[in-house]
């Protein structure tokens, strides 16, 4: 089954939280013998989260991830005009853990091979909506690859551009408020998972395609940018 993850939801206990989405699902469905995450999403990313109800299903879906048989598309709002000829970013990524426990990923020849494919979806005066399809599944891969390409994601605290974020907040009255998570007061990263999620059902062999629409806050943001052209 799929779960539409809202921005600010933690998929698993940790990161300073003892209770995440998977713990919540287990509490809501105590009769389920087995519930486990197939993959993870960053806390600031919305979209679809796959949960396996059987260990055999989990193994099958993990194999699809390893063998690149599962396609995951994301939508990201990035700085500037993404050049249409830039369709792939290949840059090795190295994960570092700071003394504070924070994870930072950077491009390094010592890192693991990483590849993301990109397609322009819509252009605005000073930003671009791009479809991102990671071929590999490294931590913070899309966020670092867009930064490496010179087009960081809007309102990304870790890898973003404050001047670009400020420009966005001035594009329309109250735009920045659209990026704030109402409950937690978190700044909203403009990265939405499962613009399309495609995989083979481990039980039936049927090809599944799941799409999660962007939430209203992100849709309103794009409308503000369209009006600002």
MIVO-799051 format. One line per field, with one value per residue (C-alpha): x, y, z; residue in one letter; residue number from 0. Coordinates in pm, 1 decimal. Example, Ala and Ser with C-alpha at 12.3 -4.5 7.8 and 13.67 -1.06 7.14 Angstrom:
<atoms>
xx = 1230.0:1367.0
yy = -450.0:-106.0
zz = 780.0:714.0
type = a:s
seq = 0:1
</atoms>
This chain:
<atoms>
xx = 0.0:104.5:111.3:115.7:382.3:333.0:631.4:754.2:650.3:940.9:929.7:1110.3:1199.1:1534.2:1665.5:1566.1:1222.4:1116.4:798.7:772.0:528.6:615.5:570.0:236.1:120.2:216.6:23.3:-283.1:-267.5:-165.2:-313.2:-53.6:221.8:470.7:496.3:823.9:939.2:1045.4:1234.4:1275.7:1211.7:1382.5:1173.4:1116.2:1002.3:636.3:502.8:435.3:592.1:576.7:521.3:554.0:307.7:514.4:884.2:882.0:732.8:999.0:1275.9:1124.5:1086.9:1437.8:1570.6:1388.7:1554.6:1899.6:1853.1:1703.6:1369.8:1180.7:1136.8:1092.0:1026.8:1040.7:944.9:1176.2:1167.7:1523.0:1708.9:1749.6:1688.9:1776.8:1929.9:1725.6:2038.6:2142.6:1956.7:2187.6:2412.3:2676.0:2876.0:3005.6:2866.4:3041.5:2847.1:2994.6:2865.4:2938.0:3009.3:2653.0:2528.7:2407.0:2452.8:2619.5:2673.3:2916.4:3050.2:3383.3:3590.3:3612.1:3233.5:2997.4:2893.1:2565.9:2340.7:2022.4:1823.8:1643.2:1366.7:1230.8:859.5:791.2:988.7:934.2:1103.0:1390.3:1319.5:1249.8:1031.7:1226.5:1141.6:1419.8:1468.8:1746.9:1917.6:2107.5:1966.6:2222.0:2140.4:2035.8:2122.3:1878.4:1949.8:2326.0:2310.8:2090.2:2328.7:2625.8:2455.0:2422.2:2047.8:1982.6:1632.2:1411.3:1414.5:1674.5:1835.8:2133.3:2221.3:2021.6:2077.5:1947.4:1943.0:1723.6:1493.2:1464.3:1381.5:1102.0:956.1:934.9:762.4:422.9:263.2:282.0:471.8:716.0:429.9:336.5:662.9:605.4:469.9:167.1:214.2:589.7:684.6:941.9:1073.3:935.8:1180.1:1029.5:1090.7:794.3:836.0:628.7:535.5:546.8:648.1:661.9:736.5:628.3:381.6:567.2:255.1:76.9:356.3:141.7:323.0:209.0:224.0:144.8:118.7:77.2:-39.9:148.4:-12.6:-204.9:78.7:318.0:50.4:-21.9:347.9:372.6:65.6:227.8:535.5:322.5:151.8:490.6:614.4
yy = 0.0:359.7:647.8:1010.5:1175.2:1538.7:1766.6:1753.0:1392.0:1176.6:834.6:659.5:725.9:897.2:1242.5:1353.3:1190.7:865.7:823.3:835.0:731.4:361.5:353.0:529.1:277.0:-13.8:142.7:193.2:-161.4:-385.8:-686.5:-656.8:-911.1:-724.0:-360.2:-217.5:77.6:-1.7:326.3:659.1:1024.7:1326.5:1490.9:1804.1:1604.3:1526.7:1241.0:866.7:623.0:248.3:8.9:-369.1:-597.2:-912.2:-984.9:-1149.4:-832.3:-622.2:-840.6:-816.8:-438.3:-393.3:-601.9:-374.7:-76.4:-236.7:-346.7:-9.0:-171.4:90.8:435.2:732.8:1082.1:1401.7:1761.1:2036.8:2414.6:2530.7:2858.0:3014.3:2881.7:2513.9:2447.4:2191.0:2017.7:1927.9:1598.6:1407.5:1492.4:1233.2:1330.2:1098.9:1175.5:1142.8:1147.3:1322.9:1320.6:1639.3:1642.0:1762.7:1444.0:1634.4:1461.8:1663.5:1525.8:1673.5:1595.2:1416.1:1180.6:966.7:930.4:671.3:692.3:885.5:979.4:1185.7:1257.5:1588.4:1725.2:2080.8:2090.5:2465.6:2790.0:3108.2:3448.4:3338.6:2973.5:2639.1:2342.3:2027.2:1657.9:1465.2:1090.9:944.7:644.0:576.4:630.3:824.3:1036.9:1391.8:1301.7:1532.8:1821.6:1797.9:1730.6:2035.0:2245.6:2102.5:2194.5:2554.0:2533.9:2470.2:2381.7:2654.6:2686.4:2416.5:2509.1:2283.2:2309.7:2610.0:2978.0:3239.5:3515.8:3301.7:3221.5:3591.3:3662.2:3406.5:3562.9:3895.9:3748.9:3766.9:3860.6:3581.3:3342.8:3240.7:3141.5:2874.9:2700.3:2685.7:2366.4:2473.3:2229.2:2218.4:2561.2:2406.1:2576.1:2391.5:2246.9:2248.9:1881.4:1652.8:1277.3:1044.1:1275.7:915.7:595.0:286.8:-69.3:-431.2:-562.9:-841.4:-1056.9:-1021.3:-910.6:-617.0:-295.9:-34.5:341.9:567.7:944.4:1187.8:1540.2:1829.6:1976.4:2303.4:2510.6:2408.7:2455.1:2805.9:2886.3:2788.7:2995.9:3297.8:3246.0:3215.0:3542.9:3706.0:3636.9
zz = 0.0:-48.3:197.0:82.6:293.3:387.0:430.7:789.5:846.6:962.5:797.5:1081.9:1442.5:1473.0:1378.5:1726.4:1698.4:1862.8:1656.7:1277.7:1003.6:1018.8:1397.5:1352.3:1092.8:1317.3:1604.5:1383.1:1247.3:1538.7:1358.5:1081.2:1137.5:922.8:813.6:689.8:482.6:127.3:93.3:271.6:201.9:350.5:619.3:407.5:102.1:34.1:-178.8:-178.4:64.0:-7.6:282.3:248.1:430.4:377.0:410.0:65.6:-83.9:86.5:-59.4:-407.9:-393.9:-253.4:-541.4:-786.4:-620.8:-643.3:-1004.5:-1103.5:-1181.0:-981.5:-1135.0:-902.5:-1035.1:-828.7:-901.7:-781.6:-811.9:-878.4:-920.9:-1264.1:-1613.1:-1634.9:-1976.4:-2169.8:-2301.2:-1944.1:-1918.5:-1683.3:-1390.2:-1303.1:-995.6:-719.0:-373.8:-39.6:287.5:590.3:946.7:1141.3:1514.9:1566.3:1398.1:1092.4:756.7:481.2:132.6:-118.5:-463.5:-429.2:-641.8:-327.4:-322.3:-467.9:-836.1:-859.2:-1149.6:-1181.2:-1497.7:-1545.3:-1766.0:-1774.8:-1686.9:-1667.6:-1674.7:-1474.9:-1468.1:-1243.9:-1163.7:-1330.8:-1235.9:-1323.6:-1315.9:-1143.3:-1190.6:-974.0:-1132.2:-809.9:-461.7:-258.7:44.8:-57.5:-416.9:-598.1:-363.8:-414.7:-789.2:-853.1:-643.5:-835.1:-1164.7:-1042.4:-977.4:-605.1:-487.3:-343.8:34.9:89.4:421.5:364.1:-4.4:-121.0:-201.5:41.4:-220.1:-447.5:-156.7:-78.7:-441.7:-421.5:-108.9:-289.6:-596.0:-432.8:-103.6:149.0:-79.2:191.2:419.4:166.3:247.5:620.0:769.7:969.2:1254.3:1298.5:1167.1:934.8:625.7:322.1:75.0:-276.8:-357.1:-420.6:-456.0:-672.2:-948.7:-1072.1:-893.5:-1114.3:-1002.5:-1049.1:-791.2:-605.0:-577.7:-912.6:-1145.4:-1253.7:-1345.8:-1093.9:-1143.1:-847.6:-868.5:-581.3:-667.0:-517.2:-208.9:-234.8:-88.0:-364.6:-631.5:-503.9:-513.2:-879.8:-960.8:-795.3:-1013.0:-1328.3:-1246.4:-1184.7:-1538.5
type = x:x:x:x:x:x:x:x:x:x:x:x:x:x:x:x:x:x:x:x:x:x:x:x:x:x:x:x:x:x:x:x:x:x:x:x:x:x:x:x:x:x:x:x:x:x:x:x:x:x:x:x:x:x:x:x:x:x:x:x:x:x:x:x:x:x:x:x:x:x:x:x:x:x:x:x:x:x:x:x:x:x:x:x:x:x:x:x:x:x:x:x:x:x:x:x:x:x:x:x:x:x:x:x:x:x:x:x:x:x:x:x:x:x:x:x:x:x:x:x:x:x:x:x:x:x:x:x:x:x:x:x:x:x:x:x:x:x:x:x:x:x:x:x:x:x:x:x:x:x:x:x:x:x:x:x:x:x:x:x:x:x:x:x:x:x:x:x:x:x:x:x:x:x:x:x:x:x:x:x:x:x:x:x:x:x:x:x:x:x:x:x:x:x:x:x:x:x:x:x:x:x:x:x:x:x:x:x:x:x:x:x:x:x:x:x:x:x:x:x:x:x:x:x:x:x:x:x:x
seq = 0:1:2:3:4:5:6:7:8:9:10:11:12:13:14:15:16:17:18:19:20:21:22:23:24:25:26:27:28:29:30:31:32:33:34:35:36:37:38:39:40:41:42:43:44:45:46:47:48:49:50:51:52:53:54:55:56:57:58:59:60:61:62:63:64:65:66:67:68:69:70:71:72:73:74:75:76:77:78:79:80:81:82:83:84:85:86:87:88:89:90:91:92:93:94:95:96:97:98:99:100:101:102:103:104:105:106:107:108:109:110:111:112:113:114:115:116:117:118:119:120:121:122:123:124:125:126:127:128:129:130:131:132:133:134:135:136:137:138:139:140:141:142:143:144:145:146:147:148:149:150:151:152:153:154:155:156:157:158:159:160:161:162:163:164:165:166:167:168:169:170:171:172:173:174:175:176:177:178:179:180:181:182:183:184:185:186:187:188:189:190:191:192:193:194:195:196:197:198:199:200:201:202:203:204:205:206:207:208:209:210:211:212:213:214:215:216:217:218:219:220:221:222:223:224:225:226:227:228
</atoms>
